[in-house]
Every structure is written in structure tokens, then in C-alpha cells.
Amino acid sequence: MKKRILTGDNPTGKLHLGHYVGSLENRVKLQNDYKTFIILADMHAFAYPKYISNPEVVSDSILEVLMDNLAVGLEPKKVTFFAESGIPEIYELGIIFSMLVTHNRALRNPTIKDEIREKSMGDNYSLGFINFPILQAADILCVQADLVPVGEDQLPHLEQTNEIVRRFNQLYGKTLKEIEGMVGRVRRLVGTDGNTKMTKSLDNCIYLGDSEEELKRKVMSMFTDPNRVHSTDPGKVEGNPVFVYHENFNSNKQEVEDLKNRYMKGQVGDVEVKEKLFKALNEFLTPIREKRVYYENHKDEVKDILALGVKKTGEEAAKTLEVIKQRMKLPRF
């Protein structure tokens, strides 16, 4: 039997280049070798105050995110897509797994702590926010995944999943298997504004479905070396967002090396560097953009893909929950 993958996205808006290099790229590469499940984690989205009070954003984003996944090359015949809210067994597993995690351990999760600090939440976060990694463990284990392609910030969540696995197996006998995380080739893609992370909340993203005009506007306004005043000034390449994108999305490596050498010597201006980046990114995004337009015009097909995926995942999750309940000697009614 093929090993299994579980990965996915919070449906809180369209996906961007950071999602691509962080996880989507690996999903496409591995879909032939693994039985792949892609979750649209709509319940997870409600862990954030912004979305619990704006449910229409999450609802509207489910199909948008699914179309982004399809547009980059994931094939419905090979991949099972499902909405988290469509699998009630996940909620039951989440409650069961929460009994295996102490309150202090839940609060020690470094990603949770970082988000509380970075988003200035203070004490204004929900119990669901703290339980985020535990619900994620239920997502992963309900289909008995082996591998989980994620962004770097999700690795602490995967460790918490494995702690739950070990604790359950210790109490009730060998039942669940530990999972392995897989981080993309770019652990954290810099935003167009020079921030260390591309994120929707900072509006520093290049989206997979951006039009050619929108892409050019974003590229030409990107941050570069802040200390470089004139095009004849030697510039810094390392950490420069424009060159980070050249290195990761420009397939013409000879051109990239030439631009880097001339930039460091003060022999090329920012405009030329950005124009060539726009051309490279546009070539990369054009087939994705075109495929996405197809699905935008065939949304009934997208809805059918999702409905079938919910049915198939529900069957898998029901099997897992049945085994868990048997091990815990929970009565059957």
C-alpha cells in the first residue's frame, strides 16, 4: 500500500508564492508516490478573531483555495480534497486527543506563543486557538498519514502530534504511528516589503492568481537594498527580496548570476533587475493563472471534487475513530 500524505491550507484567502515554495510544490511532486489528502481547514480558520466574526471570508475561500491547489498541478484523480467541517469524526478525535495534552504543554507550543506575541493578542485568544495543534493532530491522524508537507512554522505542531501518538500508544497499546514533517525548499519566503515572511495580514504577497498587471505593479514596488541610493552604488544581494525571488523563480540561472554580479559592482539599476524578475515570475505564473481561470469557469466541477473528497475522507476517518474508541473501551451504541 502507498504511504499517505495529509497537508492543506486554512481557507482565509487565495494562496501565494510563499505557499507554493513552502508546501504546494512538494504536494505536486509527491502526488504520484503517496495517497494524498488535502484539507481545507475551515474550522482552524475560526481560531482567529478576524475570521470568527467574518465567516463569509472562510466560506468563500474554500473553493478559492481548492482552485489554487488544482491550478498548480494537483490532480483530482490522484488527490483527495476535503473540508475539515465536513468530517465530524475529526471533532471527536480532537476532544479525545485533548485529554492527552496538559494545559501547560498546550501553552508552551512555540508557534502558538509566537503568534500571540506577533499579533499582539494579549489574553484575547480563544481556547480553540490554543487547541489549534490538537485539532491539527486529529486532521492528520484521522487518515493515518505518514508524511506532512508543511511550512517551517508548523513543525512544532507536528511534534505535538507525535507526542499525542506516543501518549495514546503508551496508554492503550500500539495503535497510531508517528508522522514525519517535510519543509519546502524555501523555509520562509520573504515578503515584497522585505518582511521576513510573506503573509496575507501584512499585504506583502504575490498571489498565484494575480493578473499580469497586478504582478508588475507588485514587483516594481518591491523593496531592495535600502542603503543603495544610486544605480552606480554597489548593492547588497544577500537578503535582498528582489534577488531572493530571482534565485527561487527565475529559471535562467545565468541571467541571475549576471544580475547579482553587476548589482554588487553598481553596474545595473533596480529597474532592470525588477523588470527581469517580472518577466521570470510572469512566465512561472502564466500556466497557473490560465489553469485557474478554467476552474473559475467550471465551479460545479470544483464542488463535485470537494463533495467526493469529503465522502472518501469521512470513510477513512470513521475507521480510525472506531479503532480509537475500541482501544479506549468506549461503549458502542
N, C-alpha and C positions, 0 to 999 in steps of 0.2 A: 504493500500500500504506500501511496505517496505520503510524505510528511506534509504537515499543514502550516499555513501562514494565517495569522489574524493581524490585520492592521487597519487603519482607517483615519477618519477625519471628523473633527467637530464641525457640523454644518452651521457655520456662523458667517458665511460669505464665500465668495469664489476663492479658488486656490491660486497660489502664486509661485514664483520661481523657487522660493525657499522650500515650499512643499515638494517641488519637483526633485531637487537635489537631495533633500532630506529623506524622502521615502518613496515618492511616486516612481522614480527611476528604477529603484530596486524591485518594486512591485511588478513592473513591466518585464524586467529581466527574469524574474523567478516564476512567473505565472505558468510556464510550461513544465517546471520541475516540481512544483508544490500544488497541493489543493489549497486554493487561496480564498479567504473570506475577507471582504472589505466592509467594515462597519461605518455607518453614518451615525455618529454618536450624538444623537439629538438630546437624549436625557443628560449627557455630560455637559452639553452647552448650557443647560439651565443652572449649572453650578455657579455661573457668573451673574451678578446682579443686572448687568446690561441686557441679558437675554431673558432672564426670568420675567422681566417686565415688558419684553418685546418679543413675544413668542412667534409673531409672524415672520421675524427675521430668520429664525431657526427653521420654521416650516417651509419658507420659500427657498432656503438654502439647500435643502435635502436634494432636490433634483439638480440644482446648480453644481453642487459638489460631485454628484454622481456623473454628470456630464463632463466635468473636468477629468475625472478618472478615465472615462471612456475615451476622451479626446487624446490623451497621451498614449493610448495604445493598449489599455486593458480590455480583454475580450470577454464578453458575457458568456460565451460557451465554455470558458476556462475558469472564470472568476464568479464567485457568489457575492452579490451586493445585498446588504440588508440594513434596515433602520433599527437602531437599538430599541426604540419604543415599541417595535413590533414583536419583540421576543420577551414575553412576561417571565420566562424562566430565568432570564438574566437578573431580574429584580429579586427573585427568591434566592438565587445563588449569592447575590450581593449581600443580602441580610445574613445568610449563613456565614459567609466569609468574614463579615464584620465582627462576628463573635470570636474570631480567632486573632484579632488585632487589638492591642491595648490602645487606650485613648492617647497615652503619651507617645506611643510609636507612630500613630497616625499624624500627630502634630510635628514629629521630627522629620518627616519627609522633606528633603532639601528643596525639591521643586515647589512644593506647596509653600514652604517658608519664603522662598524667593518671590513667588507670585504675590504673596501677602505684602511683602515689602515693596516690590516694584510697582504694584498697583495701588499702593497706599490704602490698603483695605482696613488697617487698624484692627478693630474687633468686629467689623461689619462683613463677616463672611458666614456662609451657611454651613450647616452640618453636612450638607451634600457636597460642598466644596472640599471639606476635609476628607470626606469619604470617596472623593474622586478616584484615587488609585485603587480602592477596594472594588468599586463598581467596574473599573477597568479590568481588574483581575477576573471578575465574573464574565466580562466580554471575551477575554482571551481563553479562559478555561472552559467556557460553555461549548466551544467547538474543539477543545483539546488540541490547541495549537502547539506547534514545536518552535516556530520562529516568528518573531515580531519585528518587522522593519519599523523603526521609529526615528524621531529627531533626538538629538543628544539630551534634551531636557526631560525626555520621557524615561530615561534609563533608571532613575530612582523608583519610578512606578513599577518597572519590571522586576526590580529586586524585591519590592514589596509583594508582588505576585508570587515570587518564588518562596518568600517567607511563609505565605499562606499555604502554598503547596506542601512545604516541609512540615508545617504545624498540623495540617489536616492528616497527612500520612502518618505522622507520629501518633496521633490520637486514634485514628480509625483504620490504620493499615494502608499499605501501598495502594493508592487509588489514582492520584494525579501525578503528572510528570512536570518537571521543571522546564521552563521555557528559556529561549536564547534571544537576546536582542540583536538587532542589526542596524547600525547607524549608516546613513548615506555618505557618499564620498565627500560632501561638504557638511561638516558637523553643524555649522550655523552660518547661514548666508547673511552677509551684511546688507542693511537696508540702503535704499537710494540716498538717504540723508546722512549716511555714514554711521548710523547707529549699528551696534554690534549684532542686531537681529532684525531681519525683515519680519514685520508683524502688522496685521491689519489695524491694530489700535493706534499705531503711530503714522498710518497713512504713508508708508515708505515702501510700498510693494509694487512689483511689476506682475500683473495677473496673467495667467495663461491665456485668457481670452481677450486681453487688451487689443484694441484696434491698432492699426499701423500708426495712425495719427497720435493716439494716446501714448503708445510706446515711444515714439520720437520725442514727444513733449517730456516724458519722464527721464529719458536718457540724457537729453540735452540740459536738463536741470539738475543732474546728479552732482553730488559733492565729489571733489577731487582732493588734491593736496592743498590744504588751507594756507600753507606758507608760500605757495607759488603765486607770485603777483603777475609776472610777465611770462610769455611763452618761451622766452630765451633763458628763463631761470631754470636751473636744474631741479627736477621734481622727484618726489618720493613715490615709488611704485608699491612698496610693501604696505599693505593695509589700505591702499587707495581703492575706493569702491569701484571705480571705472575699470581698473586693471583686475580686480577680483572677478568681475563679470567677464572680462575678456578671457581670463585664464580658464573659466569654467564653462563658457558658452560659445567662444569663438573657435571654430574647428580649424581655422588657418593658423597653426601654431607658429609658422614662420613670420606671419604678419604681427602676431602678438609679441614675439621676441624683438622684432624690429622697432615696434612702438615703444616697448619698455626701454630699450637701449637709447633711443632718441629722446625720450621723455627725461631720463636721468641726466642727459647731457644738455638739456634745454634746446633741443632741435626740432621739437614738434609742439603744437599748441593743443589745448584741451579740446577745441572744437573738432579738429581732425580725429583725435582719439575717440571722442564721443560719436562722431559720425560713423566711424568704422565699427564701433560697438553696436550702434543702432542697426547697421546692416547685418551684422552677425546674429544679433538677437532676433531680428525680423525673419531671417532665414530659418532660425530654430523654431520660432513660434508659428510661422505660417501654416504648416501642416496640422498643427494642434488646433489653431484657430479655425481652419476650414472644417476639420472633423467635428469640432464643437458646434459649428453652425448647422451641420447636418442634424445633430441630435436636438438642437433648439427647434428645428423644424419638424421633428418626429418625437414629440414628448410622450405620446402614447406608448411608443416603443420603450422609452426610458422607464415609464411607470410599470410596464409589464416586466422589465428586467428586475425592478425592485420588488415587485409582488412575488415573483418566482423565488427570488433570493430570500425573502422573509420566510416563505414556506419551507424551503430547504434548510435554512438555519434553525428554524423552530424545531424541526425534527431532530436535528443534531443536539440542540440544547436540551430537549426533553429527555433524550437518552442519558446525557450527562447528569441531569438533575435526579433522575431515577436512581442512578448508581450512588450518588451522594447521599440521598435520603436512605437508601438501603444500608449504607455503611454507618449512618448515624442512628439507625434503628428507629427512624421516624415512621409513624403508622401510615398505612395506605388506606384511603377511603374510597 
